[in-house]
Amino acid sequence: MGGSVLTVVGLGPGDDRYLSRETIAALQATERRWLRTVRHPAAGWLRDSGLVFASCDDLYERYDDFDRVYQAIVERLLEGLAAGPLVYAVPGSPLVAEATVRLLTERLPPGRLRILPAMSFLDLCYQRLAIDPLACQLTILDGLAVNSWPAGLGNCLITQVHSRMVASEVKLALANYVGDEQVVTVLRRLGTSGERVGQCRVFELDRLTDIDHLTTVYLAAGPDCQHWRRSARPLVGIMAGLRAEDGCPWDRQQTHRSLGRYLIEECYEVLAAIDSGDQKNLCEELGDLLLQIVFHARIAEENGHFSFDDVVRAICDKMVRRHPHVFAGGEAGDAAAVLANWERIKQQEKPPGGSRLDGVWPGLPALLRALKLQEKAADAGFDWPDWQSAWPKIGEEMQELIGELAGENPDSEAVTAEVGDLLFAVVNVARKLGVEPELALQAANRRFARRFAEVERQVAGRGGRWGDFSLAELDQFWEMAKCREAEKIVFEVDSD
């Protein structure tokens, strides 16, 4: 394809020391030179060498966002190319963080676009930081696009931190990941006589007075980074879109109260996935549960109460605070000691007064709340020593229930109370046996459903109706279902 050729060269990361011979030759071989910006140390070398050039700096003043600036630069270059070949020089490397070059590759065929390699500012960053980007699994992030950062940060370079305003955005984003006090390295004007490499804490980033277009921030995921946050920023953004004025009508109508039933449902679906052993399903259900948390946090943020970042920060702070044996040089010999420390710290965090049972939410499922109440009482020393000691309480509660039922007209409220006491006593024994009563009952429900379905198949297979079979016959079908279940378990164990 005919037409003039546009040659793109990189001016390197600093002064003329980093210009390649190929770049110098290309600049000297033409009279038509364009610089994206003269705000680069190597621009002075071009002047000193008598190489006349034009720049696109006026476009930065004309437009108020970078996308429009870059589009205008490309249009200017294409218009100039119509008059003959030209050389276009950009800071650093043409193929690293250079939006105008990406746009040019979309507009010009390969035969009319020639891109010469050049040293990038990243190379100097690696050298000054003494890191191997592959060995440390370095991530390179755009300081102008903090909302597109990944869910978790490791070692990363944050580029294009060209002003205190951008530094403020980067500061707020980093605080969500690593907290305000985390130390970061700031690299300024690398490859020039004014080069500076220093450190500051995250909250100090936008207080630095010498931030300019040659500023990069490095975050190291070292052993001192104990308050490492994880972000669900992409999901948070999706939820914000769903709740926006032009978002989803159903999502916009929801409140904390209307979402309550879905939160409970998702919790039970997670438990079902755990019980099934289906890891793919568990991953999906955990995502559904996380969505509910993000949903509630978004509603709270809209009402000016708290954000999802506040939720993450609070739980991270709590986990660090309650694990001094991991994060503060404390000691805990075993799991029991860990739990004891947890409860001790938790009690210290509570305001004085009140009951030990105040933290057990009344809206929990009844079996789970009974377990939590008993655990709280046990922490205070109000507990049976073992399951054998708790067992007689079940018999005692059964006798009291039988006593209430013995009369001619049993009091329904009293019967209800005794049934509740009996269930509470069973939970106590389950707890002492190390059995989660809620999970145990869920498993019993599933067993009942499976066995009842088998009874239904037996009835249907004999061509009859339920009324055609006695209770003894139906019970025989039930026992057959139990036997088949046991045989299946034995077969699976033997197969393993």
N, C-alpha and C positions, 0 to 999 in steps of 0.2 A: 504494500500500500504506500502511495507516495505521500509527500508532505514533509515539512521541516521536523527536525528532531529536538526534543526538549531533554537536556541533560540535567539530572538532579545530582548535586553533590552535597556532602555533609561537611560542616565546618569544624566538626569535632566537639569535644566537651569543654574546651577551654581556649587558651590563646593559640598562636600559630604553631606551637610545638607539636600540636596534635593533628595538624593538617597532613594528609597523605600526599605523596608525590603525584599520584594520579589526579587528586582534586586540584592541586596547584596547577598542573599542566592544563586541565580543562578550563580553569578560570583564566589562565594566561592566553589560551588559544582563541578567545572570542572577545568581541567588543560589546556584546549584549549580555549583561549580567544582571540578574535580579536576586536580591536577598529578601527572605521572608521578613527579617527584622535586623536592624543595625544594632539592636541590644544584644550583642554577642562579642566576646573578647576578640575573636579573630577578625571582626570587621575593621578594627584599627589597622591590622596588617595589610588588608586590601588597600586602604587609603595610603598607607606608607609606601606601598609597592606601586602606587600610581595606577591601580586598577579601578577604573570608574564603574560605578554600579548604581542601580536604582533599588528602592526598597518598597515594601508594602506596609510600612508602619502607619501611613495615613488611614489605612482601612481599619486599623484597631481603634482609631478615634471616631470613625464614621459610624460603626455599628456597636451595639451594646451587648452582643453575645458572640462567643467564639465560632459557633457554627456558621453564622452569617459572614463573619470575617473570612473563614477558610473558604467558603464558597466564592466570595468575591475575589480572593487571591487567585483561585483556580481560573475564574473567568478572565481575569487580567492576563494571566500567563497564556491562556489559549488565544486571546486576541493578539498578544505579542508574537506568538508562535506563527501566526498567519503571515508575518512579515519576514520570517526567516528563523534559523536555528538560534536557540538561546540557552544559557546556563542558569539554573535556579539553585541557589544555595540556602540550605536550612541549618539550624543549629544541630549539633550532635550528629547522629546517623539518620539518613533519610528513611530508614526502615524501623526506627524505634520512636514510638509516641509522636509520629508526625502525620497529622490528619490530612494536611494538604496533599501529601504524596499518595495517601490512600485514595483520595478523591481523583487525583490525576490518573492513577492506574485504572479507574473506572471509566474515564473519559477518553483515554488515548490507547491505541493498540500498542503491543510490545515493540513493534518496529519504529514507533515514533517517540517512545519514552525510554531513556537510558538512565539507569540508576547506578551510581558508583558507590561502592562500600566505603564506610567511614567509621572511625572510632566513636563509640557512644559514651554518654555520661555514665552509663551503667558500668562500663569497664573501670572507670576511675572509682566508682562507689565500691566495687568488689575489692579493688586494691587497697583503698583507704580503710575499709572495714576488715580486711584480711579474711574474706569469706570466699568459699567456693559455692556459687549459686546452685549447682546440682547437688553437692554433698549436703547442704543445709536445707534443701527443698524450698528455695526462696520463691516467694510470691511477689509479683510486681503489681501494685495497685495504683489507681488513678485518684489523686487527691481531689479532682473535680467531679468525681462520680462515686461518692461515699455510699450512696444508696444501692450501688451494684456490687459492693464488696461481698465476698463469700461468707457463708455462715460461721466459719471459724478461721481464726488467723494463726499462722505460725510465724516463721521468720519472713518479714516482708519489707519491701522498699515502697514508700509512698511518694509518687512523683508529682510534678506540677503543683507543688505547694508554693505558688508564686506570689502570694500576698498574705497579709495578716487575716484577711477575710477567709481565704481558703484554709489557712492554718486553724482558724476557729472551727470551721466545719470538720476538719480532720481531728481536732481535739475532741469534739463532742462524739464523733464516731468511735475513736479509740477508747474513750472513757467507757463506752458500752461494752467493749471487749475486754479491756485490761484494767480499768479503773483509772482514776485521776492521778494516782501517785506513781504509776509505772514509768520507769526511765526509758527514754528513747534517744537515739543519736540523730543529730541534725547536721547535714552536710551542706555547706554553702560555698558557692563560687569555686567548685572544684576545678583544678587545672589553670587557675589564675593566680596572680600575686596576692589577691585578697582572700584566698582559700581559708576556710575555717571549718573544723570538725569538732563538735562539742556535744554535750548531753544536757538534757533538761527533763523535767517530769511532764507528763501529758498535759496537765492543767496550765503549764507555763508556755505552751507552744505559741499561742497567739499574743503573748507578751514580748516575744523576741522582736527587737527593733530593726534587725538587718535582714529580714526575709525578702527575697526577690525571686525573679524567674529562674535562678540557678540554685534553688533550694529543694532538697530531698530529705525525707525523714525515714529512718530505719528503726524497725521494731524487732527485737530479738526475743524469741520464745525460750529464754534461758531458764536455769533452775531457780532464779530469783523471782520469776513470774508466777507467783503462787495464786494470784487472784484472777486466773485466766477465764475470761467470759466466752460464752458461745452465743452467737446471735442467730435469730430466726428472721433476719431482716427481710429476705424475699417474701416470706409468708406474711410478715407484718405489712409489707407493701400491698400485697394482694388483698388483705382484709381492709386496708384503708380504701382501696379502690372499690370494693364491694359496698362499703358504707358511705361512699361519696354521694353527692347529690344526683349524679348521673349513673350511680351504681345499681346494685340489685335491689328491687323493691322489698323482697322478703328479708334480706339481710338488714336493710335500713330500719325495718319495723321492730327488730328484736331488742330485748332488754335483758338485764341480768336475770330477772325472774323468769322471763319466757324461755330462756336458754337452759334453765336449771334441769329440766327433764332430759335434755340432750346430753348434758354433762354426765348425768348418772348413767344413761344408756351407754355412752362411750366407755365409761369405766368398766362396766360389766362386759362389754364386747372385748375389751383388752384382756380381762380375766378369762373369758372363753377361749381367746386365741392362745393364751398361755397354757391353758389346760389341754388344748388340742395338740400342742407341740408344733403347729404350723408357723414357722418363723417368718415366712413371707406375709402371712396374714397378720401376725403380731406387728410387723413393721408398719403395715397399713393402718391397723387400729391405733397404734401409738401416734401416728400422724393425725388421725381423726381426733384423738384426745388433745393433742397439742393445738389443733385448730380451735377447739373450744376455749382453751386458755388465751390464745391470741385474740379471739372474739371478745371475751370479757374485758381483756386489757384495752382493746380498742374503744369499747363503750366507755370505760373509765377515763381514757385519755380525752375523748370528746367532751366529757363532762368536767374536765380539768382536775381529775383526782390523781391519776397515776398512769404511766405508760407501760408497755411490755418491757422496755428496758429497765424500768424501776422494779418490775417483778423479778427479772433475771438478776439484777444487782442485789436485791434483797435476799434472794435465796442463796446466791453465791456468798454473800457476807455471812449469812447464817451458817452455812456449811463449814466455812473456814473457822468461824468463831466456835462452833461446837465440836471441832476436831483439832483441838490443840496438840494432840499427840502426833498429828501429821504436819500441821502448819506452824506450830509455835514451840516446838521442842519439848512438848509434854510427853508423858508416858501412859500407855494403856496396855496391860499384859495380854488381855484376851477380849473376846467379844462382850463378855459380861461387864468388864471394866469400861469398855467403850460406852455401853448403854447407861451405866451408872454416871459416867461423866456427862453424857448427853442430858440426862434428866437433871443433874445438879446445875448445869449451866442454864438449862431452860428455866428452872425455878428462879435462878438469879436474875434472869431477864424480865420476869413478871413484876408488875407493881406490887407493893406490899398489900396484905389483906387478901380476902377472897378465898375460895376453896380450891383445893388441888384438882377438883373435878371440873372447874370452870372451862378448861380448854377442850373438853369433849363436846363436839358440836351436837346439839339435839337433833339435827336433821339427818344424822347417819342412819343407815339401815339398822334395825333393832339389834340383830345379832352382833354386828360390828360395834355398836355403841356399848352393848353390855360388856364386850371384851375390853374395850378401851376403859370403861369405868373401873372394871376389876383390876386392870393393869395399873391405873393411877392409884387405886387404894393399896395395891400390893407394894408400890414404891414407897408408901408411907409405913409399911410394915403390917398393914391390915390384910392378912392373907392366910390361906391354909398352907401348911408346910409341904404337902405333896397331894397327889391325886387320891391316894387312899384315904386321906383325911377328909377330902371334899366329897368323896363318893356317898357317904351316908346321908348327906344333905338332900340328894336326889330322892332317896327313899322317904325321908321326912316330908318333903314337899308333895310327893305322891300321896302319902297318907292324908295330908291336909286337904288335898284336892278330893280324894275319895270321901273324906268327911263332909265336905261341902255338898257333894253329889248325893249323899245318903238320905237327905231329907226328902220330904214329899214334894216341896216346891223350892228347889235350889235357887239361891240368890245369884242371878247372872253376873252381877258385878263382882261378887266374891269368887265365883268360879273363874271369871276372867283373871282376877288377881292371882289366884292360886296357879293357874296355867302359866302365867307370866313368871311366877316365882320358880316353878318347875323348870321352865326353859332357862332361866337365869342360872339355876344350879347346874344344869347340863353344860352351859357355856363355861362355868367355873371348872368343871372336871376336864372339859376339852382343853382349856387353857393350860391346866397343870400337865396335861398329856402332850402339850406342844402342838395341838391341832387347831387350825384356824376354823372356828365354827361356821363362818359365812361360806368359806370354800367347801367345807365338808358337806353342808346342806345343799349347796349348788350341785356338788357331785352326786348326792343322793337324789336330787330332783332329776338329774340326767339319767341315772340308773332306772328310776321309776318309769320315766318316759319310754326308755328303750324296752323295758320288760313289759310294760303295758301294751306297747305296739305289737310285741310278740303274742300276747294274749289275744289281741284283736285279730291277728293273722290266723291263730288257731281256731277262733270262733268262725271266722269267715271261711276257712278251709274245710270246716265240717258242715258247711251249708246251713248253719243255723243262725238264730238270733240270740242276743244276750239272754233274753228271758227263757230260752230253751235249756240253759245250763244252770246247774246248781252252783252255789258258792264254792262247794268242795271241788267241783270240776274246774271252775275258773281258777281256784287256788292251785290245782294240779298243773294247769297251763303255766301259771306263774312260776312254779318250781321248775318246770321244764325250761323256761326262759333263763332262769338263774343258772341251771346246769350248763346250758349251751354257752352262756356268757363265760362261765368258769373254764369250759373246754377250750374256748377261743383264746383265753388268756394263757392257758397252759401251752397251747399249740404255738402261740407267738413267742413265748419265752423259750420253748424248745428250739424253734427256728433260729432264734438269735444265737 
